[in-house]
Amino acid sequence: MAHAARIVTWNGKDLPAEMRELPAGRYVVESVDLEAPSLSAEEDAGIEAALESYRQGRIVDAKRAREIIDATLGR
């Protein structure tokens, strides 16, 4: 059985609908911090550039993306 993470918002007493949809079994529940860390100006610009490249149709498949990442990381 594949393990899929789900994010639910809980009011502290009522069972959320997302939990009712799960099959019977054992689950680990932990609180998550929903505040994402701030991006640096360079990181933000990189994401914007990637999105613009995508919008213009300049995309690569997952295999090629992995090759680029591995090369960048020296793997």
Protein Blocks (a to p, Z undefined) as FASTA:
>chain_A
ZZdddddddehlaccfklmmpccdddddddddfbdcdddfklmmmmmmmmmmmmnopacd
fklmmmmmmmmnoZZ
